[in-house]
Structure formats: C-alpha cells, structure tokens
Amino acid sequence: MGATTSPSVIPDPAEVLELALGLADVAASVLRDRPSDLGATAKSTPTDVVTVMDKAAERVILDGLRGARPDDAIVSEESPA
C-alpha cells in the first residue's frame, strides 16, 4: 500500500487508489466469511440497521486507513472514526 504523506501535501491519486483497492479486498474477505447470525441492530430508526459484518468490514478499513494515513481525517458510517 502507498506511503503516508503529510496533510498539507496532496496525495498521489494512484497511491490512494492502491490503498482503497487493497483495503476493499481485505474487507471483502471478511464479508465472505460471515456468521449465520448477523447480529443486526437498529441504529437511528428501525429501518436503519447495522450488522456485525458492517462493523467488521468498517473496522478493517478504518484500521488500514489510520495505519497508512495517520494524519488524514476520517468520516465513517457505523462508528466514530
């Protein structure tokens, strides 16, 4: 995966793409190995659900982003970044 850059430097789009594709591949591996019980719970409304798989995939992505780009801000859907 790509090198970390300082926040004042615009990252190389190819490096960011490489990072995104790598993290998506790892998250997909997590999602392919799902449990029979997804542990779905409601978030803000009864129709806005989150599963253990949502959280697991997001954790892989957030951890990878923090590791590769520790100075970047992250906005996430399921958990505070």
C-alpha positions in Angstrom: 0.0 0.0 0.0 1.1 3.6 -0.6 3.3 5.8 1.6 2.0 8.2 4.1 2.0 11.9 3.2 1.7 15.0 5.4 -1.8 16.6 5.4 -0.6 19.7 3.6 0.6 17.6 0.6 -2.0 16.4 -1.9 -1.6 12.6 -2.1 -0.8 10.8 -5.3 -4.2 9.6 -6.7 -2.6 6.3 -7.7 -1.4 5.7 -4.2 -4.8 6.5 -2.7 -6.4 4.2 -5.2 -4.0 1.4 -4.4 -4.7 1.8 -0.7 -8.5 1.8 -1.3 -8.4 -1.3 -3.5 -6.3 -3.2 -1.0 -8.5 -2.3 1.9 -11.6 -3.1 -0.1 -10.1 -6.6 -0.9 -9.4 -7.3 2.8 -12.8 -6.1 3.8 -14.4 -8.3 1.1 -12.5 -11.3 2.6 -14.0 -10.5 6.0 -17.5 -10.2 4.5 -17.2 -13.5 2.6 -16.6 -15.4 5.9 -19.9 -14.3 7.6 -21.6 -15.9 10.5 -25.1 -17.3 10.2 -26.4 -14.7 12.8 -25.5 -11.2 11.5 -26.4 -9.6 14.9 -28.5 -6.9 13.2 -29.4 -4.0 15.4 -31.2 -0.8 14.7 -29.3 2.5 14.8 -31.3 5.7 14.4 -34.5 4.2 13.2 -36.0 0.6 13.0 -35.1 0.5 9.2 -31.6 1.8 9.7 -29.8 -1.4 10.7 -26.2 -2.3 11.3 -24.8 -5.8 11.4 -21.7 -7.4 12.9 -20.4 -7.7 9.4 -20.9 -3.9 8.7 -18.8 -3.2 11.8 -16.2 -5.8 11.0 -15.7 -4.6 7.4 -15.6 -0.9 8.6 -13.0 -1.8 11.3 -10.7 -3.3 8.7 -11.0 -0.2 6.5 -10.6 2.3 9.4 -7.6 0.4 10.8 -5.9 0.3 7.4 -6.6 4.0 6.7 -5.2 5.0 10.1 -2.1 2.9 9.6 -1.4 4.2 6.1 -2.6 7.8 6.5 -2.5 8.7 10.2 -2.7 12.4 9.6 -5.9 12.2 7.5 -9.4 12.9 8.9 -11.9 10.0 8.5 -15.7 10.2 8.4 -17.3 6.8 8.9 -20.9 5.5 8.8 -21.1 2.9 11.6 -18.7 4.2 14.3 -16.9 7.4 15.3 -13.6 7.5 13.4 
